[in-house]
Amino acid sequence: MLAPAPRDQPAVARAAFLRILAGLRVLDVDVAPVLNRLGMGVSDLEALPERLSPTVFHDLWQAVTEATNVRGFGVRIADLVQLGEFARFGDIVATSATLGDALMRGLRLFRLVSETVSLSAELGTRRVVLALQVLHKTKLHPESVEFLLGTVVTFGRRITGRYAPPLEVRLAHERPRDPSLIQQFFGCPVIFAAGENAIVLDSAALLTPVVFHDPERCAALQREAEALLADLARPGAFRSDVVTAISNEISDGDPSIERVAARLSLHPKTLARRLRTDGITYRQLLDEVRFRLARRYLEQPELSVTEIAFRLAYSDKRAFNRAFRRWTGRAPDHYRRG
């Protein structure tokens, strides 16, 4: 069984591991031999920890390559990625005004997606270079690099409805024996052993409109994401991790301490004890997150109080009303009118 990543080290989410396996199954790949090379069985997947070491992903891609003797699964799985798999990040990108707007928002918020890699953009008059940087000396498998850059391209295609290829793609690793699947996916010159991992776009492509543009929803989601970024930037990394986990569990409908502790690969008692060291209880922190989200949701007139209660994982509208009165001394409807 794979061990969880230590809390003081970067990690990749369990969901990303399962996403790759799901993509392999869609492509008719038997995942059992792949997992066997990792010392696992299919039955072990239910007990995977929430946070996995980045080396696990290098080993996963290597196991895929060895079990299939085929290169190019990274881009093939990237081609299957849907925006909804990336929660707030995907929604913000998908509701932006243009491809350039989506790119700028995505670069700023990419920290919410990955602890191991980052994206940067070099904007020129004719070209835009999107470069993938590795953080914390993480070792990336070539298939992983192709999957990450391929996902960026897939996002662009999904939100614009256009399949215009990049000008070129640069990959730091050596050319595989058969690069045809990689070249076919990107649809442009692919330069191997390029010294960097990057996608080069025509600057004019940044003006391409996004087909799902929704300015009000985008602004609301952006405010939520900025609040999460602000939490991550404050002193107290552990508390920030807990805030992020609570926000994710609220979205999933069950922000219990047991669920949040499991997401952080901790025992609930350990989580409670470490928060007490920071001078706060789990219930107080959960209230803080819910109150912040409640105020943002109440700024959106299209959301009813009942829907807001549901989004905040309350049992019903009355439970939310009681909590909001406790926080502010006012009912949500009164607060909204004010």
N, C-alpha and C positions, 0 to 999 in steps of 0.2 A: 504494500500500500504506500502511496506517495505521502510524504510528510508535509505538513503545512510550512509555508515560508515564515521565518521569524518576523515578529512585528517590527523590528528595527531595520529590516531589509526590504528592498523593492520586491513587488510580487505581481503576478498576473492572475486575473480572476478565474475562478473555476468555470464560469460561464464560457470564457474564451476557449478553454480546453474542450468543453462539451460541444461548442460550436464547430470546431474543426472535425471532431468525430462525426457530428451530424452531417456535415458536408461530405465526408468520405462515404457515409452510407448512401446519401443521395446519388453519389457517383458510382454506386455499386461496388464499393471496396469493402471487403470483409475486415472489420476492425479487430476481430479477435487476434489474428497474428500480430497486428500492430501493438495491441495492448500486451500481448505475451512478451514482446521484446522489452517492454517497460516493467516486466515483472508483475503484471496485473491481469485480471480477468474482467469480463463485462460486468459481473456482479459487484465488482469493487467500485464502480462508478458512483453508486449511490452514497458511498461514504467518503467521497473526495472532500478534502478541506476547501474552504472558500478561497483562500489565498495560496497560490502555488508558486514555487520558485521559478524564475525565468529559465533556469537550466532544464526544467521539466519540458518546456516547449521546444527547446533545441533537441532534446532527446526524442520528443514525439515526432517532430518532422523527420529526424533521422530514421526513426523506426518506420515511418511511412515510406520513405525512399527505399529502405532495405527490403521491406515486405512486398512492395509492388515492383521494384526495379524500374520505376517510371519517375521522371522529373516533370514538374509543371502542375502539381496538385495545389500549390499555393495560389496561383492565379485562378485555377478552376473553382476553388472554394470561394475565393474573393468574388467571383462572378455571381455567386449564389447569395451574397450578403444582402440583407434587407435593412432599410433605415430604422425600422422599429426595434431592431436588436440592440440599438445603442441608446435607448431611453431618451433622456433630455438632450444629450449631445446630438443624436440623430434628428430629433424633432426641431431643434434650433436651426440646424443646417438646412433642413427640408422646408422651413418656413421663411428663410431669408429671401431677400429681393432678387439678387443676382448671384451668379457663381462666385464673383469676387467678394461679395458681401458674405456669402456662406464660407468662403475660404478664410476671411479675416476672423469671423466668429469661431470657426473651427480651430484655427491656430491658437486663439486665446484660451479656448476651453478644452484643448486636447489633454491637459493635465488631469481632467476628470475621467479620461478614458484609460490612460496608461501611466504606469510608474516607471516603465523601463525604456521607453523611446519617446522622442519629441519630434515635432515637425516645425520647420522654419521656412520662410518664404523670402526669396530675393527678387524684388520687383524691379524689372527693367522696362524701358520704353517699348520694347518689342517682345520680350520674353519674361516669363515668371519661372523661377526654379524652386520647386518644393523639395526640400532636403530632409531626409530621415536621419536623426542623430540618435545614437545609442547612449543611454544613461547608465551610470553606475557600473561601467565595464561589462554590461550584459552581453553574453555571447549569443548572436542571432544566427540561426540556420539560414542558408540561402532561400529555402522555401518560405521561411517566415518573413524575410525581407520582401519577397515577391508577393506574399499574401497581404502584407501591410500596405505596400504601394498599390497593389491591385485593388484593395478595398477603397483607397482614396479615389481611384479612377471610377470604380463602380458607383460610389457615392455621387460623383459628378454626373455620371450618366443617369442615375435614378432621378436626381432632383431637377435636371434640365430636360430630360426626355430626349437628349441628343447623344449620339455615339461618336462625336468628333474625337479622333485619337489625339494624344499628346504629340508634341513635335519630336520628342525622343525620351527614352528612359535610360538612366544610367545605373548600373549595378556594380557594386564593389567586388563581388565574387567572380570567380572564373566562369567562363562559358561552359555550360553543360554539354555533354555529348550530343544531345538532341534538344535544341532550344525552341523547337517549332511551336509548342503549346504556349510558351511565354510570349514569343513574337506575335502569334496570332491573337492573343488576348489584348495586348497593348495596341496592336495595329500601327506601329511606328518603329523606327530604328531603335533597337535595344543594344546598348553598348555595355559589354561585360568588362570586368577588370578596370572599371572607370575611376576607381579611387573614391567614389562616393555613391550613395544610394539616393537617387533623385528622379523627379518627374519634371520635364520641361514643357511648359504650356505657352501658347501664343497669348500675349497680353490681351488681345482683342476678345479672347474667349471669356475673360472675366466679366464682360458685359452681358453674357448670356442670361436671360431671365430664368428664374426658378419657377417651375410650373405650379408648385404648391404654396406659393408665397401668401403668407397671412401675417400682416404687420402687427396686429394686436397680440396674437398668440406668440409670435416670435419675441416681442418685447417682454411679455410676461415670463416666458421661459428664460429669457436672457437674465432677467432680474433674479430668478431663482438660482440660475447657474452662477451668477456673480456672487451671490451670497455664499454659495458653497466654496467658491474660490477664496473669498475673504476668510472663511473659517479655516481653510487649509493654510492660509498665509500667517495666521496668528500664532503666537507662542503656544506650545502645548500640542505637540503632534498627535499624541494619543487621543486627546479630547477631539481633535479635528477628525481623526479616523472614525471615532464613534459617531460624530455628527453626520458624516457622510453615510455610514452604515444605517443610521436611523432613517435618514432621508430616503435611502433606497428601499428599506423595509416598509416605510409608509407607503411608497409607491406600489409595493407588492401587497399591501393590505394587512400586514401583521407586524407592527413595530414592537413586539414583545422583547424583553431583555434576553430571552432564550434565543430568539431568531437573530438578534443583533450580535450576541456573543458568538453564535455559530458562524456568522459571516466573518467575524474577526478571529476565528479559530481560538476562542477563549471559553473557559467555563463561566457561566453567568456570575458565580460568586467572585471570580477573579476580576471580571469586568466591573462589578459593583465596588469592589475594594479599591481598584485603581482610580475609579472616578472619585471616591471619597477622599483619596489622597490629593486630588485636584480641588477638593472643597465643594463637590456637587454630587447629587444623587442621580441615578439613572432617570427617575421620574421627572426631576427638575430639567434635565437635559432634553428629555423627550418633549416636555412642555415648551421649552425654548424653541425647538425646531418646529413644532406644530404651530405655535403662535406666530413665528416669522412667516411660515407658509400661509397661514390663515389670513394675515394682513395682505399678502400679495394676491391671494385668490379673491379677497373682497374688493380689490381694486378692479376686478374684471366683471363688469355688470352682466355679462352673458352667463356667468356661473351662478346658479341658485345656491342658497345656503345648504340645502339638502345635498347637492352635488359636492360642495366644499366639504361637508361632513364626511361624505364617502371618500373623497380624495385624501382626507387626513386620517382615514382608517378608524373613524368613530362608528359605534354600533348604529346610531341614528342621529337625526337632527337635534333631538333634545339633549343628548349627551354632549354634542358640540356646543350647543347654546350654553349649557352649564359651565363648560370649561372656559368659554369665551368671557362669560360674566365674571368668572373668577380672575381672569387675566386683566380685564379692563373695567369691570363694573358696569358694562353695557352689553346689550344683546348685539349679535352680529349685524342685524338689519339696521339698528340704530347707529352702530359704528360706521357702516357703509354710507348711510345718509349724511353723516357728519363729515 
